[in-house]
């Protein structure tokens, strides 16, 4: 099995120098993290060290010959380039990714733009990536897609290769519903559906996973069970995998003599001071201005620290040329100048400011030299700098001041956490950190280091990747029940050989799709024609067995030569007969139960009750799905308590809760239609919990089919009502005589 890593950019940057293309290693948390895992594969029993990394090579190459040379050179490095035009990359990356998704997902909604042409390029680039992956993928490959640039790709790959193993990981925060819904309706639905094309969807924190699941519920209407979402075609698992770092790499580097030598030479200017470190990429989400303001307030409030503390502010250039980022840099420059101008002395400059990228060894030496790490993003998916700092503290001293709005804060609970929007909290946290006793520092850091050492980046990657085959195995168990070609032919053959056949068909969700208004789910002319043709053969007994009331069943199907069962078995109308009760029933409970159902309908906009002769149905398909879940639980508890001593049943269904007389179910009703003492063919098709009674009541020789990929007592599953109609049409085509022909 190969691993195909798919990300926006390759870990190797292609650079043109004097007309020649050269390759250089790229930097970044994702690249270093995945690279550490890939290096570990050489000694892993999980997989062969065979992988391909698919992504943009970092340069626009239009010439086909140059593209071929680049691809050949990168292939030797296990990389596969995705070539994009300069315009596509600009509109896709600098456009939709960084002008729409990045600000919105980091809660800077006022910065987000919503331009159709930018989203069109986002769609286009995701399709280009899909083509690139499908060109090289093999049947057993495991595809691991990364981050917000490629949120449409999982579904595109699923459509191209339905059996593919696909994982998707989002490295930035996933916003809550109120923020995510700011996207246009079509975009937000397509993005959620795109992500759900994966088998496994990973987030850094539990909160992000829950926000995603909530958006899936409220926008797409898909509920989950313990993070598992059953879609028409496959199962998706959503889970939390907090990304780690290569702990040993940082720890060993900090202890290495070479690094200590670098520290001695490069950081002479900060020796003798208490060092507060701030390292961040230039970005408005990082809260750099806030921490400078907090540091300024600290210096104002704590004059005893003048001349004793230095803030080393390292800002890594990012998205150079983008106006908003240049404006932030200007504000940082001005605020640094203000603080230094306000507090500096001949012997002390309170802010040591560096606007540059730091290579690995100088960065680790700075971690090792700093007494406090001030990491206060306004919003961050994880923040690996906090973990790198802790891993570099080989003597276990140092204090981590961490924003509560980073993903890392959920793991690093011993850090001094602050609200990054409150400069007073930042100032107070700096005082706490600088004055913290060494024993307390060690106690906190030991706990956090043990955690980071145990769950490093290799463990993170292995946890995620080993879960994908587990989800596939779970899918296989569900899909093994799908009615395949061989089983389908067996049903047709058995149907053909039988002299007498009984066919039980549910209606809503089985023969037609569900509708917000129950009366809108009327049978189509096509469906009526199928039922008419099916019942034409005198050897076929067709029984429509539904939860609908008998008047609706009569209006819709009364002219057909079929038997009807209404209200899940309360009323039975034999073929060419009249309606009759299945058993004596008492509806005296209804006046007492009706007010409870009506009260909850009044409390849930879009919900309503439908009263039948021996049941009351509470519908909530048109209601807010999240509020409906809460109301259903409350109402069910109330009804259970109220009806504890009554002969009634409370039955949850597909966006309905039904209260009905006890002792009534489809299984009991079906017994009236099964011929006694004969082993003729029986077919039953249904889609929900009420049909399980029918499946259980049938003899072992019967063929039962559950619509939807669900665990069931039925023998087989079909995906939807369309496949049910296709099966019935096949039966008609092969075994039912045309009108005017003699029956069997």
Secondary structure, 3 states (H helix, E strand, C coil): CCEEEEEEECCEEEEEECCEEEEEECCCHHHHHHHHHHHHHHHCCCCCCCEEEEEECCCCCCCHHHHHHHHHHHHCCCEEECCCCHHHHHHHHHHHHHHHHHHHHCCCHHHCCCCHHHHHHHHHHHHHHHHHHHHHCCCCCEEEEECHHHCCHHHHHHHHCCCCEEEEECCCCCCCHHHHCCCCHHHHHHHHHHHCCCCEEEECCHHHHHHHHHHHHHHHCCCCECCEEECCCCEEEEEECCCCCCHHHHHHHHHCHHHHHHHHHHCHHHCCCEEEEEEEECCHHHCHHHHHHHHHHHHHHCHHHCCCEEEEEEEECCCCCCHHHHHHHHHHHHHHHHHHHHHCECCECCEEEEECCCCHHHHHHHHHHCCEEEECCCCECCCHHHHHHHHHCCCCCCEEEEECCEHHHHCCCCCEEECCCCHHHHHHHHHHHHCCCHHHHHHHHHHHHHHHHHCCHHHHHHHHHHHHHHHHHHHHHHHCCECCHHHHHHHHHHHHHCCCEEEEECCECCCECCCCCHHHCCCCHHHHHHHHHHHHCCCEEEEEECCCCHHHHHHHHCCCCCEEEEHHHCEEECCCCCEEECCCCCCCCHHHHHHHHHHHHHCCCCCEEEECCCEEEEECCCCCHHHHHHHHHHHHHHHHHHCCCCCEEEEECCCEEEEEECCCCHHHHHHHHCCCCCCCEEEEEECCHHHHHHHHHCCCCCEEEEECCCCCCCCEEECCHHHHHHHHHHHHHHHCCCCCCCCC
